[in-house]
Amino acid sequence: MPIPVFEASSTLEAQMIINLLDQHDIAAEMDGEYLQGGVGELQAMGIVRVLVNERDYGAAQRVVEDWNAQQPESEPGANTALRSSSWNVGSLILGMLLGSALMLIFCHAT
């Protein structure tokens, strides 16, 4: 019977863990990958899980713990999601202004 060994923040992260477990000859599967679309734009935690057989749970847990230990810690107080979204808004505004200017030049040229 499959049991969860990892709760992923996305299907991409879950697939990375599945590939990592596969490198250690541990069979794993993803559960909940289709549920993320039903949530919409909000981030839902704990929906996508990586499942392994009970007999492989101990080995899989060690692989996942080793992987977690190798991940860099984020800076205290750093909000990368906020920085990323503000960059996207700035790019959107810049693109709109540039597009408007090009349309204005094109319309006056004809």
Biopython code that builds the backbone (N, CA, C, O; Angstrom):
import numpy as np
from Bio.PDB.StructureBuilder import StructureBuilder

atoms = [
    (1, "MET", "N", (0.840, -1.178, 0.000)),
    (1, "MET", "CA", (0.000, 0.000, 0.000)),
    (1, "MET", "C", (0.888, 1.245, 0.000)),
    (1, "MET", "O", (1.756, 1.380, 0.862)),
    (2, "PRO", "N", (0.682, 2.159, -0.957)),
    (2, "PRO", "CA", (1.525, 3.369, -1.021)),
    (2, "PRO", "C", (1.240, 4.315, 0.145)),
    (2, "PRO", "O", (0.092, 4.502, 0.550)),
    (3, "ILE", "N", (2.313, 4.903, 0.673)),
    (3, "ILE", "CA", (2.183, 5.894, 1.744)),
    (3, "ILE", "C", (2.991, 7.136, 1.368)),
    (3, "ILE", "O", (4.006, 7.025, 0.682)),
    (4, "PRO", "N", (2.547, 8.327, 1.814)),
    (4, "PRO", "CA", (3.243, 9.560, 1.433)),
    (4, "PRO", "C", (4.592, 9.697, 2.143)),
    (4, "PRO", "O", (4.725, 9.446, 3.340)),
    (5, "VAL", "N", (5.580, 10.105, 1.351)),
    (5, "VAL", "CA", (6.915, 10.340, 1.896)),
    (5, "VAL", "C", (7.316, 11.813, 1.738)),
    (5, "VAL", "O", (8.270, 12.271, 2.367)),
    (6, "PHE", "N", (6.576, 12.557, 0.885)),
    (6, "PHE", "CA", (6.945, 13.943, 0.617)),
    (6, "PHE", "C", (5.716, 14.712, 0.152)),
    (6, "PHE", "O", (4.954, 14.217, -0.678)),
    (7, "GLU", "N", (5.514, 15.928, 0.684)),
    (7, "GLU", "CA", (4.471, 16.833, 0.217)),
    (7, "GLU", "C", (5.148, 17.938, -0.580)),
    (7, "GLU", "O", (5.963, 18.697, -0.055)),
    (8, "ALA", "N", (4.794, 18.012, -1.854)),
    (8, "ALA", "CA", (5.447, 18.948, -2.764)),
    (8, "ALA", "C", (4.639, 20.234, -2.898)),
    (8, "ALA", "O", (3.425, 20.247, -2.697)),
    (9, "SER", "N", (5.333, 21.308, -3.241)),
    (9, "SER", "CA", (4.650, 22.576, -3.483)),
    (9, "SER", "C", (4.143, 22.672, -4.913)),
    (9, "SER", "O", (3.333, 23.546, -5.222)),
    (10, "SER", "N", (4.607, 21.786, -5.793)),
    (10, "SER", "CA", (4.158, 21.775, -7.183)),
    (10, "SER", "C", (4.410, 20.395, -7.779)),
    (10, "SER", "O", (5.107, 19.566, -7.195)),
    (11, "THR", "N", (3.834, 20.170, -8.943)),
    (11, "THR", "CA", (4.060, 18.895, -9.618)),
    (11, "THR", "C", (5.514, 18.784, -10.078)),
    (11, "THR", "O", (6.068, 17.686, -10.136)),
    (12, "LEU", "N", (6.127, 19.914, -10.402)),
    (12, "LEU", "CA", (7.528, 19.902, -10.816)),
    (12, "LEU", "C", (8.429, 19.423, -9.685)),
    (12, "LEU", "O", (9.325, 18.608, -9.903)),
    (13, "GLU", "N", (8.192, 19.929, -8.478)),
    (13, "GLU", "CA", (8.988, 19.500, -7.330)),
    (13, "GLU", "C", (8.749, 18.017, -7.033)),
    (13, "GLU", "O", (9.687, 17.284, -6.719)),
    (14, "ALA", "N", (7.497, 17.583, -7.133)),
    (14, "ALA", "CA", (7.179, 16.166, -6.901)),
    (14, "ALA", "C", (7.886, 15.284, -7.926)),
    (14, "ALA", "O", (8.403, 14.221, -7.580)),
    (15, "GLN", "N", (7.912, 15.720, -9.183)),
    (15, "GLN", "CA", (8.579, 14.928, -10.215)),
    (15, "GLN", "C", (10.081, 14.860, -9.976)),
    (15, "GLN", "O", (10.706, 13.835, -10.251)),
    (16, "MET", "N", (10.663, 15.940, -9.469)),
    (16, "MET", "CA", (12.092, 15.920, -9.144)),
    (16, "MET", "C", (12.375, 14.893, -8.054)),
    (16, "MET", "O", (13.360, 14.159, -8.131)),
    (17, "ILE", "N", (11.520, 14.837, -7.045)),
    (17, "ILE", "CA", (11.703, 13.858, -5.961)),
    (17, "ILE", "C", (11.515, 12.442, -6.490)),
    (17, "ILE", "O", (12.266, 11.540, -6.118)),
    (18, "ILE", "N", (10.529, 12.238, -7.347)),
    (18, "ILE", "CA", (10.314, 10.910, -7.938)),
    (18, "ILE", "C", (11.540, 10.473, -8.722)),
    (18, "ILE", "O", (11.962, 9.320, -8.627)),
    (19, "ASN", "N", (12.113, 11.385, -9.495)),
    (19, "ASN", "CA", (13.329, 11.063, -10.261)),
    (19, "ASN", "C", (14.504, 10.758, -9.326)),
    (19, "ASN", "O", (15.290, 9.847, -9.587)),
    (20, "LEU", "N", (14.618, 11.520, -8.246)),
    (20, "LEU", "CA", (15.681, 11.283, -7.273)),
    (20, "LEU", "C", (15.523, 9.905, -6.632)),
    (20, "LEU", "O", (16.501, 9.170, -6.495)),
    (21, "LEU", "N", (14.308, 9.555, -6.243)),
    (21, "LEU", "CA", (14.060, 8.235, -5.653)),
    (21, "LEU", "C", (14.340, 7.127, -6.663)),
    (21, "LEU", "O", (14.860, 6.070, -6.306)),
    (22, "ASP", "N", (13.996, 7.375, -7.916)),
    (22, "ASP", "CA", (14.254, 6.389, -8.972)),
    (22, "ASP", "C", (15.756, 6.130, -9.115)),
    (22, "ASP", "O", (16.165, 5.005, -9.400)),
    (23, "GLN", "N", (16.572, 7.157, -8.920)),
    (23, "GLN", "CA", (18.025, 6.987, -8.983)),
    (23, "GLN", "C", (18.529, 6.076, -7.871)),
    (23, "GLN", "O", (19.608, 5.494, -7.981)),
    (24, "HIS", "N", (17.748, 5.954, -6.797)),
    (24, "HIS", "CA", (18.100, 5.066, -5.685)),
    (24, "HIS", "C", (17.300, 3.764, -5.740)),
    (24, "HIS", "O", (17.190, 3.051, -4.743)),
    (25, "ASP", "N", (16.747, 3.465, -6.911)),
    (25, "ASP", "CA", (15.967, 2.231, -7.143)),
    (25, "ASP", "C", (14.768, 2.120, -6.209)),
    (25, "ASP", "O", (14.437, 1.033, -5.735)),
    (26, "ILE", "N", (14.119, 3.259, -5.949)),
    (26, "ILE", "CA", (12.907, 3.279, -5.133)),
    (26, "ILE", "C", (11.762, 3.729, -6.035)),
    (26, "ILE", "O", (11.785, 4.836, -6.574)),
    (27, "ALA", "N", (10.762, 2.864, -6.195)),
    (27, "ALA", "CA", (9.605, 3.194, -7.012)),
    (27, "ALA", "C", (8.719, 4.191, -6.269)),
    (27, "ALA", "O", (8.442, 4.015, -5.082)),
    (28, "ALA", "N", (8.280, 5.225, -6.959)),
    (28, "ALA", "CA", (7.429, 6.250, -6.353)),
    (28, "ALA", "C", (6.404, 6.712, -7.375)),
    (28, "ALA", "O", (6.591, 6.562, -8.583)),
    (29, "GLU", "N", (5.318, 7.278, -6.862)),
    (29, "GLU", "CA", (4.284, 7.822, -7.738)),
    (29, "GLU", "C", (3.767, 9.127, -7.153)),
    (29, "GLU", "O", (3.915, 9.404, -5.963)),
    (30, "MET", "N", (3.161, 9.913, -8.024)),
    (30, "MET", "CA", (2.636, 11.203, -7.622)),
    (30, "MET", "C", (1.138, 11.064, -7.351)),
    (30, "MET", "O", (0.430, 10.338, -8.050)),
    (31, "ASP", "N", (0.676, 11.764, -6.337)),
    (31, "ASP", "CA", (-0.742, 11.763, -5.994)),
    (31, "ASP", "C", (-1.212, 13.202, -5.882)),
    (31, "ASP", "O", (-0.567, 14.014, -5.217)),
    (32, "GLY", "N", (-2.329, 13.530, -6.524)),
    (32, "GLY", "CA", (-2.909, 14.868, -6.418)),
    (32, "GLY", "C", (-2.442, 15.850, -7.453)),
    (32, "GLY", "O", (-2.723, 17.042, -7.331)),
    (33, "GLU", "N", (-1.729, 15.392, -8.484)),
    (33, "GLU", "CA", (-1.201, 16.334, -9.476)),
    (33, "GLU", "C", (-2.297, 17.063, -10.244)),
    (33, "GLU", "O", (-2.076, 18.174, -10.725)),
    (34, "TYR", "N", (-3.475, 16.455, -10.366)),
    (34, "TYR", "CA", (-4.553, 17.087, -11.114)),
    (34, "TYR", "C", (-5.422, 17.983, -10.248)),
    (34, "TYR", "O", (-6.285, 18.691, -10.768)),
    (35, "LEU", "N", (-5.212, 17.966, -8.941)),
    (35, "LEU", "CA", (-6.025, 18.780, -8.045)),
    (35, "LEU", "C", (-5.572, 20.232, -8.004)),
    (35, "LEU", "O", (-6.350, 21.103, -7.616)),
    (36, "GLN", "N", (-4.347, 20.509, -8.391)),
    (36, "GLN", "CA", (-3.854, 21.888, -8.340)),
    (36, "GLN", "C", (-4.658, 22.805, -9.242)),
    (36, "GLN", "O", (-4.897, 23.958, -8.884)),
    (37, "GLY", "N", (-5.081, 22.326, -10.403)),
    (37, "GLY", "CA", (-5.854, 23.157, -11.320)),
    (37, "GLY", "C", (-7.200, 23.543, -10.747)),
    (37, "GLY", "O", (-7.732, 24.596, -11.098)),
    (38, "GLY", "N", (-7.763, 22.733, -9.883)),
    (38, "GLY", "CA", (-9.055, 23.038, -9.292)),
    (38, "GLY", "C", (-8.989, 24.124, -8.244)),
    (38, "GLY", "O", (-10.018, 24.704, -7.897)),
    (39, "VAL", "N", (-7.820, 24.413, -7.737)),
    (39, "VAL", "CA", (-7.674, 25.417, -6.695)),
    (39, "VAL", "C", (-7.630, 26.812, -7.306)),
    (39, "VAL", "O", (-7.998, 27.781, -6.640)),
    (40, "GLY", "N", (-7.197, 26.937, -8.531)),
    (40, "GLY", "CA", (-7.091, 28.236, -9.181)),
    (40, "GLY", "C", (-5.727, 28.840, -8.979)),
    (40, "GLY", "O", (-4.721, 28.130, -8.956)),
    (41, "GLU", "N", (-5.687, 30.147, -8.832)),
    (41, "GLU", "CA", (-4.426, 30.865, -8.723)),
    (41, "GLU", "C", (-3.814, 30.796, -7.331)),
    (41, "GLU", "O", (-2.639, 31.122, -7.164)),
    (42, "LEU", "N", (-4.575, 30.383, -6.338)),
    (42, "LEU", "CA", (-4.045, 30.318, -4.985)),
    (42, "LEU", "C", (-3.141, 29.117, -4.824)),
    (42, "LEU", "O", (-3.402, 28.055, -5.390)),
    (43, "GLN", "N", (-2.094, 29.276, -4.065)),
    (43, "GLN", "CA", (-1.180, 28.177, -3.792)),
    (43, "GLN", "C", (-1.774, 27.282, -2.726)),
    (43, "GLN", "O", (-2.073, 27.747, -1.626)),
    (44, "ALA", "N", (-1.948, 26.026, -3.025)),
    (44, "ALA", "CA", (-2.476, 25.070, -2.059)),
    (44, "ALA", "C", (-1.344, 24.147, -1.633)),
    (44, "ALA", "O", (-0.667, 23.557, -2.475)),
    (45, "MET", "N", (-1.143, 24.025, -0.348)),
    (45, "MET", "CA", (-0.055, 23.211, 0.163)),
    (45, "MET", "C", (-0.555, 21.812, 0.489)),
    (45, "MET", "O", (-1.692, 21.640, 0.930)),
    (46, "GLY", "N", (0.273, 20.835, 0.277)),
    (46, "GLY", "CA", (-0.034, 19.474, 0.672)),
    (46, "GLY", "C", (-0.958, 18.733, -0.257)),
    (46, "GLY", "O", (-1.426, 17.645, 0.080)),
    (47, "ILE", "N", (-1.236, 19.296, -1.428)),
    (47, "ILE", "CA", (-2.124, 18.607, -2.361)),
    (47, "ILE", "C", (-1.348, 17.576, -3.169)),
    (47, "ILE", "O", (-1.830, 16.463, -3.375)),
    (48, "VAL", "N", (-0.158, 17.932, -3.625)),
    (48, "VAL", "CA", (0.655, 17.027, -4.429)),
    (48, "VAL", "C", (1.603, 16.283, -3.497)),
    (48, "VAL", "O", (2.403, 16.892, -2.787)),
    (49, "ARG", "N", (1.501, 14.963, -3.512)),
    (49, "ARG", "CA", (2.333, 14.149, -2.629)),
    (49, "ARG", "C", (3.068, 13.097, -3.442)),
    (49, "ARG", "O", (2.616, 12.677, -4.507)),
    (50, "VAL", "N", (4.201, 12.688, -2.918)),
    (50, "VAL", "CA", (4.961, 11.586, -3.500)),
    (50, "VAL", "C", (4.720, 10.371, -2.611)),
    (50, "VAL", "O", (4.922, 10.424, -1.398)),
    (51, "LEU", "N", (4.287, 9.280, -3.229)),
    (51, "LEU", "CA", (3.963, 8.056, -2.499)),
    (51, "LEU", "C", (4.969, 6.961, -2.822)),
    (51, "LEU", "O", (5.434, 6.850, -3.956)),
    (52, "VAL", "N", (5.299, 6.159, -1.826)),
    (52, "VAL", "CA", (6.171, 4.993, -1.999)),
    (52, "VAL", "C", (5.534, 3.794, -1.302)),
    (52, "VAL", "O", (4.633, 3.951, -0.478)),
    (53, "ASN", "N", (6.005, 2.611, -1.635)),
    (53, "ASN", "CA", (5.544, 1.400, -0.957)),
    (53, "ASN", "C", (6.038, 1.414, 0.484)),
    (53, "ASN", "O", (7.080, 1.991, 0.797)),
    (54, "GLU", "N", (5.266, 0.764, 1.354)),
    (54, "GLU", "CA", (5.630, 0.724, 2.779)),
    (54, "GLU", "C", (7.029, 0.173, 3.001)),
    (54, "GLU", "O", (7.768, 0.675, 3.848)),
    (55, "ARG", "N", (7.397, -0.852, 2.249)),
    (55, "ARG", "CA", (8.708, -1.482, 2.465)),
    (55, "ARG", "C", (9.861, -0.554, 2.073)),
    (55, "ARG", "O", (10.985, -0.742, 2.539)),
    (56, "ASP", "N", (9.598, 0.445, 1.222)),
    (56, "ASP", "CA", (10.629, 1.388, 0.783)),
    (56, "ASP", "C", (10.599, 2.698, 1.565)),
    (56, "ASP", "O", (11.418, 3.583, 1.318)),
    (57, "TYR", "N", (9.668, 2.830, 2.502)),
    (57, "TYR", "CA", (9.468, 4.116, 3.173)),
    (57, "TYR", "C", (10.724, 4.609, 3.889)),
    (57, "TYR", "O", (11.084, 5.777, 3.746)),
    (58, "GLY", "N", (11.391, 3.763, 4.642)),
    (58, "GLY", "CA", (12.576, 4.185, 5.394)),
    (58, "GLY", "C", (13.683, 4.697, 4.485)),
    (58, "GLY", "O", (14.270, 5.748, 4.743)),
    (59, "ALA", "N", (13.963, 3.958, 3.432)),
    (59, "ALA", "CA", (15.003, 4.374, 2.487)),
    (59, "ALA", "C", (14.598, 5.654, 1.768)),
    (59, "ALA", "O", (15.421, 6.547, 1.566)),
    (60, "ALA", "N", (13.327, 5.741, 1.381)),
    (60, "ALA", "CA", (12.847, 6.936, 0.682)),
    (60, "ALA", "C", (12.911, 8.157, 1.589)),
    (60, "ALA", "O", (13.259, 9.249, 1.140)),
    (61, "GLN", "N", (12.580, 7.975, 2.852)),
    (61, "GLN", "CA", (12.625, 9.082, 3.796)),
    (61, "GLN", "C", (14.061, 9.592, 3.968)),
    (61, "GLN", "O", (14.283, 10.799, 4.066)),
    (62, "ARG", "N", (15.020, 8.686, 4.005)),
    (62, "ARG", "CA", (16.432, 9.108, 4.112)),
    (62, "ARG", "C", (16.866, 9.891, 2.873)),
    (62, "ARG", "O", (17.575, 10.891, 2.987)),
    (63, "VAL", "N", (16.443, 9.441, 1.693)),
    (63, "VAL", "CA", (16.789, 10.154, 0.449)),
    (63, "VAL", "C", (16.192, 11.559, 0.464)),
    (63, "VAL", "O", (16.865, 12.528, 0.115)),
    (64, "VAL", "N", (14.928, 11.665, 0.869)),
    (64, "VAL", "CA", (14.266, 12.972, 0.914)),
    (64, "VAL", "C", (14.915, 13.866, 1.966)),
    (64, "VAL", "O", (15.094, 15.059, 1.719)),
    (65, "GLU", "N", (15.269, 13.335, 3.115)),
    (65, "GLU", "CA", (15.928, 14.132, 4.160)),
    (65, "GLU", "C", (17.293, 14.633, 3.682)),
    (65, "GLU", "O", (17.657, 15.782, 3.935)),
    (66, "ASP", "N", (18.050, 13.770, 2.988)),
    (66, "ASP", "CA", (19.340, 14.193, 2.431)),
    (66, "ASP", "C", (19.148, 15.315, 1.421)),
    (66, "ASP", "O", (19.916, 16.277, 1.393)),
    (67, "TRP", "N", (18.116, 15.182, 0.592)),
    (67, "TRP", "CA", (17.834, 16.206, -0.420)),
    (67, "TRP", "C", (17.470, 17.524, 0.261)),
    (67, "TRP", "O", (17.965, 18.583, -0.124)),
    (68, "ASN", "N", (16.604, 17.455, 1.275)),
    (68, "ASN", "CA", (16.215, 18.673, 2.005)),
    (68, "ASN", "C", (17.419, 19.336, 2.669)),
    (68, "ASN", "O", (17.508, 20.564, 2.703)),
    (69, "ALA", "N", (18.339, 18.540, 3.195)),
    (69, "ALA", "CA", (19.518, 19.085, 3.866)),
    (69, "ALA", "C", (20.434, 19.827, 2.892)),
    (69, "ALA", "O", (21.166, 20.728, 3.300)),
    (70, "GLN", "N", (20.402, 19.463, 1.626)),
    (70, "GLN", "CA", (21.270, 20.087, 0.624)),
    (70, "GLN", "C", (20.672, 21.353, 0.017)),
    (70, "GLN", "O", (21.353, 22.070, -0.715)),
    (71, "GLN", "N", (19.393, 21.635, 0.318)),
    (71, "GLN", "CA", (18.751, 22.815, -0.256)),
    (71, "GLN", "C", (19.205, 24.061, 0.477)),
    (71, "GLN", "O", (19.290, 24.060, 1.705)),
    (72, "PRO", "N", (19.502, 25.141, -0.268)),
    (72, "PRO", "CA", (19.947, 26.374, 0.391)),
    (72, "PRO", "C", (18.811, 27.010, 1.176)),
    (72, "PRO", "O", (17.649, 26.978, 0.772)),
    (73, "GLU", "N", (19.183, 27.585, 2.303)),
    (73, "GLU", "CA", (18.213, 28.309, 3.125)),
    (73, "GLU", "C", (18.000, 29.684, 2.517)),
    (73, "GLU", "O", (18.942, 30.294, 2.012)),
    (74, "SER", "N", (16.767, 30.177, 2.563)),
    (74, "SER", "CA", (16.515, 31.533, 2.079)),
    (74, "SER", "C", (16.906, 32.517, 3.174)),
    (74, "SER", "O", (16.979, 32.165, 4.351)),
    (75, "GLU", "N", (17.155, 33.753, 2.763)),
    (75, "GLU", "CA", (17.535, 34.786, 3.721)),
    (75, "GLU", "C", (16.377, 35.027, 4.680)),
    (75, "GLU", "O", (15.218, 34.980, 4.268)),
    (76, "PRO", "N", (16.668, 35.282, 5.943)),
    (76, "PRO", "CA", (15.583, 35.594, 6.874)),
    (76, "PRO", "C", (14.851, 36.856, 6.432)),
    (76, "PRO", "O", (15.476, 37.884, 6.169)),
    (77, "GLY", "N", (13.559, 36.777, 6.355)),
    (77, "GLY", "CA", (12.753, 37.931, 5.957)),
    (77, "GLY", "C", (12.669, 38.130, 4.457)),
    (77, "GLY", "O", (11.977, 39.039, 3.999)),
    (78, "ALA", "N", (13.356, 37.303, 3.680)),
    (78, "ALA", "CA", (13.309, 37.462, 2.229)),
    (78, "ALA", "C", (12.010, 36.881, 1.712)),
    (78, "ALA", "O", (11.640, 35.756, 2.048)),
    (79, "ASN", "N", (11.324, 37.655, 0.895)),
    (79, "ASN", "CA", (10.075, 37.183, 0.315)),
    (79, "ASN", "C", (10.276, 37.117, -1.192)),
    (79, "ASN", "O", (10.019, 38.089, -1.902)),
    (80, "THR", "N", (10.735, 35.969, -1.677)),
    (80, "THR", "CA", (11.036, 35.840, -3.095)),
    (80, "THR", "C", (9.789, 35.928, -3.940)),
    (80, "THR", "O", (9.862, 36.398, -5.075)),
    (81, "ALA", "N", (8.637, 35.494, -3.434)),
    (81, "ALA", "CA", (7.392, 35.579, -4.200)),
    (81, "ALA", "C", (7.023, 37.036, -4.429)),
    (81, "ALA", "O", (6.550, 37.394, -5.508)),
    (82, "LEU", "N", (7.235, 37.879, -3.423)),
    (82, "LEU", "CA", (6.928, 39.285, -3.564)),
    (82, "LEU", "C", (7.859, 39.939, -4.576)),
    (82, "LEU", "O", (7.418, 40.717, -5.421)),
    (83, "ARG", "N", (9.152, 39.622, -4.488)),
    (83, "ARG", "CA", (10.090, 40.173, -5.457)),
    (83, "ARG", "C", (9.745, 39.727, -6.863)),
    (83, "ARG", "O", (9.801, 40.528, -7.795)),
    (84, "SER", "N", (9.398, 38.488, -7.028)),
    (84, "SER", "CA", (9.066, 37.950, -8.339)),
    (84, "SER", "C", (7.830, 38.620, -8.906)),
    (84, "SER", "O", (7.815, 38.974, -10.085)),
    (85, "SER", "N", (6.783, 38.806, -8.094)),
    (85, "SER", "CA", (5.555, 39.409, -8.596)),
    (85, "SER", "C", (5.763, 40.880, -8.915)),
    (85, "SER", "O", (5.188, 41.372, -9.887)),
    (86, "SER", "N", (6.569, 41.609, -8.128)),
    (86, "SER", "CA", (6.809, 43.010, -8.432)),
    (86, "SER", "C", (7.615, 43.145, -9.721)),
    (86, "SER", "O", (7.426, 44.106, -10.467)),
    (87, "TRP", "N", (8.507, 42.198, -9.992)),
    (87, "TRP", "CA", (9.245, 42.201, -11.247)),
    (87, "TRP", "C", (8.287, 41.972, -12.403)),
    (87, "TRP", "O", (8.417, 42.617, -13.443)),
    (88, "ASN", "N", (7.334, 41.073, -12.247)),
    (88, "ASN", "CA", (6.364, 40.796, -13.301)),
    (88, "ASN", "C", (5.482, 42.003, -13.573)),
    (88, "ASN", "O", (5.180, 42.282, -14.733)),
    (89, "VAL", "N", (5.061, 42.725, -12.548)),
    (89, "VAL", "CA", (4.229, 43.914, -12.722)),
    (89, "VAL", "C", (5.026, 44.999, -13.444)),
    (89, "VAL", "O", (4.514, 45.655, -14.351)),
    (90, "GLY", "N", (6.280, 45.182, -13.037)),
    (90, "GLY", "CA", (7.117, 46.176, -13.702)),
    (90, "GLY", "C", (7.337, 45.845, -15.169)),
    (90, "GLY", "O", (7.320, 46.739, -16.016)),
    (91, "SER", "N", (7.540, 44.580, -15.476)),
    (91, "SER", "CA", (7.720, 44.160, -16.865)),
    (91, "SER", "C", (6.448, 44.377, -17.663)),
    (91, "SER", "O", (6.504, 44.784, -18.824)),
    (92, "LEU", "N", (5.308, 44.110, -17.054)),
    (92, "LEU", "CA", (4.027, 44.307, -17.724)),
    (92, "LEU", "C", (3.816, 45.774, -18.066)),
    (92, "LEU", "O", (3.416, 46.104, -19.182)),
    (93, "ILE", "N", (4.083, 46.649, -17.111)),
    (93, "ILE", "CA", (3.900, 48.084, -17.345)),
    (93, "ILE", "C", (4.854, 48.576, -18.426)),
    (93, "ILE", "O", (4.462, 49.342, -19.306)),
    (94, "LEU", "N", (6.106, 48.136, -18.359)),
    (94, "LEU", "CA", (7.084, 48.528, -19.368)),
    (94, "LEU", "C", (6.653, 48.035, -20.747)),
    (94, "LEU", "O", (6.758, 48.774, -21.726)),
    (95, "GLY", "N", (6.181, 46.820, -20.832)),
    (95, "GLY", "CA", (5.718, 46.273, -22.111)),
    (95, "GLY", "C", (4.523, 47.028, -22.660)),
    (95, "GLY", "O", (4.426, 47.260, -23.865)),
    (96, "MET", "N", (3.610, 47.412, -21.775)),
    (96, "MET", "CA", (2.434, 48.172, -22.221)),
    (96, "MET", "C", (2.841, 49.544, -22.750)),
    (96, "MET", "O", (2.343, 49.997, -23.781)),
    (97, "LEU", "N", (3.746, 50.193, -22.038)),
    (97, "LEU", "CA", (4.208, 51.512, -22.492)),
    (97, "LEU", "C", (4.942, 51.417, -23.824)),
    (97, "LEU", "O", (4.720, 52.233, -24.719)),
    (98, "LEU", "N", (5.803, 50.435, -23.952)),
    (98, "LEU", "CA", (6.543, 50.257, -25.195)),
    (98, "LEU", "C", (5.601, 49.918, -26.345)),
    (98, "LEU", "O", (5.757, 50.450, -27.444)),
    (99, "GLY", "N", (4.640, 49.053, -26.110)),
    (99, "GLY", "CA", (3.661, 48.698, -27.138)),
    (99, "GLY", "C", (2.827, 49.888, -27.549)),
    (99, "GLY", "O", (2.549, 50.068, -28.734)),
    (100, "SER", "N", (2.421, 50.710, -26.587)),
    (100, "SER", "CA", (1.629, 51.907, -26.893)),
    (100, "SER", "C", (2.435, 52.889, -27.733)),
    (100, "SER", "O", (1.921, 53.470, -28.688)),
    (101, "ALA", "N", (3.691, 53.067, -27.372)),
    (101, "ALA", "CA", (4.549, 53.991, -28.127)),
    (101, "ALA", "C", (4.741, 53.501, -29.556)),
    (101, "ALA", "O", (4.687, 54.296, -30.495)),
    (102, "LEU", "N", (4.962, 52.216, -29.730)),
    (102, "LEU", "CA", (5.137, 51.677, -31.083)),
    (102, "LEU", "C", (3.858, 51.798, -31.905)),
    (102, "LEU", "O", (3.921, 52.111, -33.094)),
    (103, "MET", "N", (2.706, 51.558, -31.297)),
    (103, "MET", "CA", (1.435, 51.714, -32.012)),
    (103, "MET", "C", (1.210, 53.174, -32.403)),
    (103, "MET", "O", (0.732, 53.451, -33.503)),
    (104, "LEU", "N", (1.546, 54.103, -31.523)),
    (104, "LEU", "CA", (1.404, 55.528, -31.811)),
    (104, "LEU", "C", (2.291, 55.930, -32.984)),
    (104, "LEU", "O", (1.850, 56.651, -33.878)),
    (105, "ILE", "N", (3.527, 55.470, -32.983)),
    (105, "ILE", "CA", (4.463, 55.763, -34.088)),
    (105, "ILE", "C", (3.941, 55.145, -35.382)),
    (105, "ILE", "O", (3.971, 55.794, -36.427)),
    (106, "PHE", "N", (3.470, 53.918, -35.331)),
    (106, "PHE", "CA", (2.964, 53.226, -36.515)),
    (106, "PHE", "C", (1.733, 53.929, -37.083)),
    (106, "PHE", "O", (1.617, 54.090, -38.298)),
    (107, "CYS", "N", (0.816, 54.345, -36.214)),
    (107, "CYS", "CA", (-0.415, 55.019, -36.686)),
    (107, "CYS", "C", (-0.121, 56.369, -37.301)),
    (107, "CYS", "O", (-0.768, 56.750, -38.277)),
    (108, "HIS", "N", (0.830, 57.100, -36.763)),
    (108, "HIS", "CA", (1.157, 58.419, -37.311)),
    (108, "HIS", "C", (1.991, 58.311, -38.581)),
    (108, "HIS", "O", (2.031, 59.255, -39.369)),
    (109, "ALA", "N", (2.658, 57.176, -38.795)),
    (109, "ALA", "CA", (3.484, 56.991, -39.982)),
    (109, "ALA", "C", (2.629, 56.683, -41.206)),
    (109, "ALA", "O", (3.051, 56.938, -42.335)),
    (110, "THR", "N", (1.442, 56.141, -40.997)),
    (110, "THR", "CA", (0.600, 55.757, -42.159)),
    (110, "THR", "C", (-0.385, 56.810, -42.520)),
    (110, "THR", "O", (-1.155, 56.637, -43.465)),
]
sb = StructureBuilder()
sb.init_structure("model")
sb.init_model(0)
sb.init_chain("A")
sb.init_seg("    ")
for serial, (resi, resn, name, xyz) in enumerate(atoms, 1):
    if name == "N":
        sb.init_residue(resn, " ", resi, " ")
    sb.init_atom(name, np.array(xyz, "f"), 0.0, 1.0, " ", f" {name:<3s}", serial, name[0])
structure = sb.get_structure()
